Amino acid sequence: MTQTIEDRGLRTYKSAKTRHLLMCRPTYFDVTYSINPWMDPAKETSADVGLDQWKRLHDLFVALGHEVELVEPVPGLPDMVFSANGAIVIDGKVLVAKFRHRQRADEAEAYVDWFSFGGWDEVSQAEYVNEGEGDFLLAGGEILAASGFRTDPRSHDEVQEFFGRPVLSLELVDPRFYHLDTALAVLNPGEVMYYPGAFSFASQALLADRFPDAILAHEADAEVFGLNALSDGLHVMLPTHAVGLAAHLRERGYLPIGIELGELLKAGGSVKCCTLELRS
Ligand code: ARG
């Protein structure tokens, strides 16, 4: 009798898809203000360590065959390394963010310029507060959208209209997980992992209904930003300390790759925050 791969205890692996990503070198990285509970300006930070950690992530994406583009960092905008917040890009259409806090407001202009000069012809700026892929994640045909701390719930309709895709509105309730991408990661079109405690009860029910097979993260993994992960369909880049999630991912046929981004975590960001996906 022939043995299947599973009979022999081997896993069937998922498959990777090449991504087009936008990143921003943390040349001016620092924590000079506090707009989330992770940020403490009294703590020492090092732009050099941040740069070194960021470069490893960048080089890993390149080594895995992903196409990485860079937007020039702007002095005086220390959070610009978190390019996920700059825009939402789907079907070649670009909706540039509108930041909630004045400390980050000027980043929007850098993204408008980058996309406009880069030949993206449908570039608009959000009317309502909208922190880009920090709060909007494409999961198959639909867009998961969050509000609660940053993004204005009115922007969920704006995004639905702009991209012509259905939006599932979710509410974040734990200030440690102030952006959707700190509480939920899309692994493949219909597959996600998330930390239920970050969401309101109503949103938890919506997620359970939509993604019955989701990987549910424990608080310990969520607290080390394990959900701030980037999946290419097979490899899942996530913070090194999220060991519980890494084990779950392996069981499901993913290849988790731990990344040390402790310096950037002092600003409340990790792998996904440093990465904006460009979908043409
Ligand atoms: N310090 C930044 C802020 O509070 C971190 C942004 C993290 N980005 C993200 N996509 N979650 O805005």
Residues whose N, C-alpha, C, O or C-beta is under 5 A from the ligand:
A	BS01	LIG	I35 N36 D79 F82 A84 N85 G134 H179 D181 A267 G268 G269 C273
